[in-house]
Amino acid sequence: MPAFAYLDHNATSPIRPPVLDAMVDALRVGGNPSSVHRAGRAARLHVDAARRQVAALVGVLPSEVVFTSGGTEANNMALGGTGRKRVLVSAIEHESILKAVPWAERIPVDRNGVVDLAALDRMLAGSEPPLVSVMFANNETGVIQPVADVVRLARAADALVHCDAVQGAGKAPVDLHGLGVDYLSLSAHKLGGPTGVGALVVRAGAPFGADRKGGGQESNRRAGTENVAGIAGFGAAAEISLSGQDMASLRDRMEAALQAVAPQARIYGAAVRRLANTTCISMPGVNAETQVMALDLAGVCVSAGAACSSGKVTRSAVLAAMGVEPAESETAIRISCGWNTVSEDIDRLIAAWKGLYIRVTHSDLSQARAA
Amino acid sequence: MNAFSQIRRNDQPIYLDYQATTPMDPRVLEAMMPYFTYKFGNPHSRSHSYGWEAEEGVEKARGQVARLIGADEKEVIFTSGATESNNLAIRGVAEFYKDRKNHIVTTVTEHKCVLDTCRHLEQNGFEVTYLPVQQNGLIDLQVLRDAITDKTVVVSVMAVNNEIGVIQPLAEIGRICREKKVFFHTDAAQAAGKIPLDVEAMNIDLLSISGHKIYGPKGIGALYVRRKPRVRLVPLIVGGGQERGFRSGTLPTPLCVGLGEAAEICLKEMDGEAKRLKKLQERMLKGLQAKLPEIYVNGDLEHRIPGNLNISFAHVEGESLMMGIKGLSVSSGSACTSASLEPSYVLRALGVEEEMAHTSLRIGLGRFTTEQEVDTAVDDLAHHVTKLREMSPLWEMSQEGIDIKSIEWAAH
């Protein structure tokens, strides 16, 4: 297949072929799902079917699913829609959380990148019952957060809890009621669905006010004509991703191979539970941008952190929150696998990473000898 | 040409609801497909070629959308649709300038998403003037001029109405707004691609576009935001800072590409298509008038997009008529509110009697509508209207010359 190994699934996952088929089916129908005539009703059927599929992915009722234009909108909606003024967020949340509530108090994380429950407990003691937002899994390190424990503490303080599950859903089992959260954000394109569609799951009975005004779609929770084909694709992707696949063995083989080349290479969050598809690893002494470019030339796509900062190269706030020194965090890249990753992709990455490391360290050695 | 045959099967009803949504043009889907499959990168990924390739697609599309409205590509922001564009334009500008100005001018016939946004702002301390419309659906420019105060921040007037298709005098509105130094926003969801729009000539500062109303995909729209003189907005969706900070979120590359392609096709084919649709519109209206007495067109027939008719069929309940004409997909008003039985607020604003408003249908013609479909629709409508009128005691009374309004109905 491709001449490239695409290992940046946490930025976006290529669309799964059956997802595209489902979308084309929906496109053939046309119709505005709000129209009462036959064309409208046919479009509505696609939206309803997808709502059931997405609901099943996270163990909720279809009526609890509100389709949005993506994870960013879902996060913005959740944080703006609960009516809670006081907000606590983990220090490693995605920017769509941090920027939506710049006044939020930040819950620290430990050196493994896990939210500090003791700190949260102290913060919850404040006067006003807050909204707490803690992500399911981090987009840069893949570290899975103790969301159920967060909920247990939050409940005692009458807090509401939102969980950004954009990077978790489809990669690990995510169950709204198992976690106990009130709100859950999802994105289709992170699990093999199309870009431009996501969902906010609002637990029945949780307070929620719509921010966007208009035609009253999505049971008055999100106005705007539904992205029917996108939603159909999201449904199909949700259903396929329920039957998980084994990524841990690929990941473990890759990490062992890289650390065999450079024993000082640090894998962030390795000591705790992580998503099986994500590796955040440093290459000692080699700048992340250099690595990304060299790997790209060798036909391997990875990233130097989150994709969404629109090209700005800034140091990872996630690694900084974990107490990683700036000089070290500048050498970390993110490798993220997905549904179409095969063993050969991993081989290509290992070879390219190893080649670069040896080139750089040898030139250092020869420079040292020359001096 | 009937590319629609690829989409519509013969057993499906004739689609005459082009103001609710349009089928996607197969050429648009073709342009989108590579971005669904092998060009799938995140356009914000700057570190590898997948990202660059996606970004190229997005930026080409931005230029295509810009050309449709005579804008610079840097002035186009992608959104999830016209509802979001309208929310962002009006709220964004109101909130940015709220320390100095607190007044908004709009019209009573706007789309619900504009009206609801204005109501929301009213609850938050803004004042809103809802301009009435004349019997033909157009605003009175003198009334607009008089409504603008030194506290007015934005005038929001739709370019084309979604129910009656009338075209507001955009250039004149723009001139007044520029003269009075207030921003001019127009909801062009129903206008873009159908009538020539030029943000410079018309002095438009903010303009909303929808993908699925111009034979593009659903889930994508655009907002034009003028750079000179600069219009500033408070974003509604924050996060990664995409779209110059006005609208965060990963851009859906295939949808952006689809919107761009749809815009380019509309621009290229606009003149010929407008002439073709005008003929179909006339054929439809003349056909109906030849077969049916007492039918009335709502809204100005001259200042109107050719792809729309809104007709009251006196003494025939619109909902019953819709149930009868199963072979036609039409609507009794806007799709958002089509499940409700309330008479259209747009028709009410024209001064159409409630009784009469209940008898109206919106008929939308578009790119894939054929003469044959129009003829079938005329026959079908005439047949059912005649049949329903034959069963109607009101029709019988009116034919006997009884003024129905003079009857005092017994209270129940």
Interface residues (C-beta under 8 A of the other chain):
Chain A: P2 F4 Y6 D8 A11 T12 S13 P14 I15 L20 M23 V24 L27 R28 G30 G31 N32 S34 S35 V36 H37 R38 A39 G40 T68 S69 G70 G71 T72 E73 N75 N76 H94 E95 S96 I97 K99 A100 S187 H189 P194 T195 G196 V197 D211 R212 K213 G214 G215 G216 Q217 A223 G224 T225 E226 N227 V228 A229 G230 E289 V292 M293 D296 C301 V302 S303 A304 A306 A307 C308 S309 S310 G311 K312
Chain B: I7 Q12 P13 Y15 D17 A20 T21 T22 P23 M24 L29 F36 T37 Y38 F40 G41 N42 H44 S45 R46 S47 H48 S49 Y50 G51 T79 S80 G81 A82 T83 E84 N86 N87 H111 K112 C113 D116 T117 R119 H120 S210 H212 P217 K218 G219 I220 L236 I237 V238 G239 G240 G241 Q242 S248 G249 T250 L251 P252 T253 P254 L255 M322 K326 L328 S329 V330 S331 S334 A335 C336 T337 S338 A339
